[in-house]
Amino acid sequence: MSYEVSAKEQDAPGSITVRRMDAYEREIRDEVAALLVEGFFPKLAYFTKNRRKLALAFRDGIRADMFYVAELDGAVVGMLGCSSDTRRALVADKTLLRRSLGFLMGSVAYAALKGSFNAPLHYGDGNGYVEWVATAERARGRGVSTALFRHVMDRPEYGSLTLEVLDFNENAFRLYRKLGFVEYDRKAARGMERQMFKERILMRWDKD
Ligand SMILES: CC(C)(COP(=O)(O)OP(=O)(O)OC[C@H]1O[C@@H](n2cnc3c(N)ncnc32)[C@H](O)[C@@H]1OP(=O)(O)O)[C@@H](O)C(=O)NCCC(=O)NCCS
């Protein structure tokens, strides 16, 4: 289908191609897992600072029909994971976490993540909840995430998109505003979260 390979950023310096992860014929799970770890290392490093172990802990929890991948001049440099109310894009799996992080830390990670990764969402049918957006550091600021979002926004299955951004993440907040997301709520950080940020900003984009 045309929207599998459609989005190209005409005004970006390089050529950006976006497609859903399951449209790839070759296995790109390791590349996507590495991007996930690179983008969210501050959040995941509590469990281990070993990036290879972190990538192994999450690679098989990535749902290929819910992740979109961007290539810049042929190299995989960006990813976006979009959940629905019934399925989450990235699932925390106890066995995988224990296998890669060790029994103790794997158990700690599963206990910490199962609620926020695996629990059903309540944003309504036809809504995509954008949970995971990351561009490789070397390719940031070149329109990669913009292309990923535009691709997802063009897809017929999403009538609206929601997401959360932490208050310190100014680049991401600016990007979302530019794409047409509107802030609709803020939630104060709780417990240990307060060491990292003060508020989560909830944003929404509607197709019509
Ligand atoms: C936030 C992030 C995903 C943006 O990806 P990106 O591919 O660099 O984004 P784009 O190039 O499409 O940027 C579009 C806009 O976002 C803002 N922006 C993004 N990155 C920026 C940067 N490094 N410096 C300044 N502005 C930036 C700008 O407004 C930019 O528009 P402009 O170029 O017209 O000024 C990327 O910085 C990243 O991977 N961060 C770590 C993971 C993360 O925080 N994810 C979001 C969680 S909510």
The ligand as a MOL file (V3000), in Angstrom:
LIG
                    3D

  0  0  0     0  0            999 V3000
M  V30 BEGIN CTAB
M  V30 COUNTS 48 50 0 0 0
M  V30 BEGIN ATOM
M  V30 1 C 12.9000 14.7670 20.3760 0
M  V30 2 C 13.4820 14.0250 19.1810 0
M  V30 3 C 12.6840 12.7370 18.9890 0
M  V30 4 C 13.3400 14.9300 17.9420 0
M  V30 5 O 13.7280 14.1980 16.7810 0
M  V30 6 P 14.3750 14.9260 15.5070 0
M  V30 7 O 14.4060 13.9120 14.4160 0
M  V30 8 O 15.6410 15.5650 15.8850 0
M  V30 9 O 13.2630 16.0240 15.2060 0
M  V30 10 P 13.1340 16.9360 13.8960 0
M  V30 11 O 14.4440 17.0540 13.2270 0
M  V30 12 O 11.9850 16.4490 13.1130 0
M  V30 13 O 12.8180 18.3330 14.5980 0
M  V30 14 C 11.6910 19.0750 14.3680 0
M  V30 15 C 11.6170 20.2520 15.3380 0
M  V30 16 O 11.8080 19.8660 16.6970 0
M  V30 17 C 12.6400 20.8080 17.3530 0
M  V30 18 N 13.9340 20.1410 17.5690 0
M  V30 19 C 14.1370 18.8150 17.5130 0
M  V30 20 N 15.4110 18.5220 17.8090 0
M  V30 21 C 16.0490 19.6860 18.0190 0
M  V30 22 C 17.3950 20.0200 18.3740 0
M  V30 23 N 18.3310 19.0780 18.5500 0
M  V30 24 N 17.6840 21.3190 18.5370 0
M  V30 25 C 16.7410 22.2620 18.3580 0
M  V30 26 N 15.4590 21.9800 18.0450 0
M  V30 27 C 15.1170 20.7210 17.8750 0
M  V30 28 C 12.7040 21.9790 16.4380 0
M  V30 29 O 11.5710 22.7880 16.6640 0
M  V30 30 C 12.6260 21.3230 15.1020 0
M  V30 31 O 12.1350 22.1430 14.1260 0
M  V30 32 P 13.1200 23.0690 13.2330 0
M  V30 33 O 14.2290 22.1780 12.7550 0
M  V30 34 O 12.2510 23.5920 12.1320 0
M  V30 35 O 13.5920 24.1230 14.1820 0
M  V30 36 C 14.9910 13.7030 19.3770 0
M  V30 37 O 15.6370 14.8620 19.8630 0
M  V30 38 C 15.2580 12.5300 20.3100 0
M  V30 39 O 15.3810 11.3720 19.8790 0
M  V30 40 N 15.3500 12.8040 21.6410 0
M  V30 41 C 15.5680 11.7120 22.6450 0
M  V30 42 C 14.3110 10.8760 22.8480 0
M  V30 43 C 13.1150 11.7340 23.2440 0
M  V30 44 O 13.2300 12.6630 24.0310 0
M  V30 45 N 11.9460 11.3950 22.6590 0
M  V30 46 C 10.7100 12.1040 22.9210 0
M  V30 47 C 10.0480 11.6270 24.1530 0
M  V30 48 S 8.5330 12.5050 24.4640 0
M  V30 END ATOM
M  V30 BEGIN BOND
M  V30 1 1 1 2
M  V30 2 1 2 3
M  V30 3 1 2 4
M  V30 4 1 2 36
M  V30 5 1 4 5
M  V30 6 1 5 6
M  V30 7 2 6 7
M  V30 8 1 6 8
M  V30 9 1 6 9
M  V30 10 1 9 10
M  V30 11 2 10 11
M  V30 12 1 10 12
M  V30 13 1 10 13
M  V30 14 1 13 14
M  V30 15 1 14 15
M  V30 16 1 15 16
M  V30 17 1 15 30
M  V30 18 1 16 17
M  V30 19 1 17 18
M  V30 20 1 17 28
M  V30 21 1 18 19
M  V30 22 1 18 27
M  V30 23 2 19 20
M  V30 24 1 20 21
M  V30 25 1 21 22
M  V30 26 2 21 27
M  V30 27 1 22 23
M  V30 28 2 22 24
M  V30 29 1 24 25
M  V30 30 2 25 26
M  V30 31 1 26 27
M  V30 32 1 28 29
M  V30 33 1 28 30
M  V30 34 1 30 31
M  V30 35 1 31 32
M  V30 36 2 32 33
M  V30 37 1 32 34
M  V30 38 1 32 35
M  V30 39 1 36 37
M  V30 40 1 36 38
M  V30 41 2 38 39
M  V30 42 1 38 40
M  V30 43 1 40 41
M  V30 44 1 41 42
M  V30 45 1 42 43
M  V30 46 2 43 44
M  V30 47 1 43 45
M  V30 48 1 45 46
M  V30 49 1 46 47
M  V30 50 1 47 48
M  V30 END BOND
M  V30 END CTAB
M  END
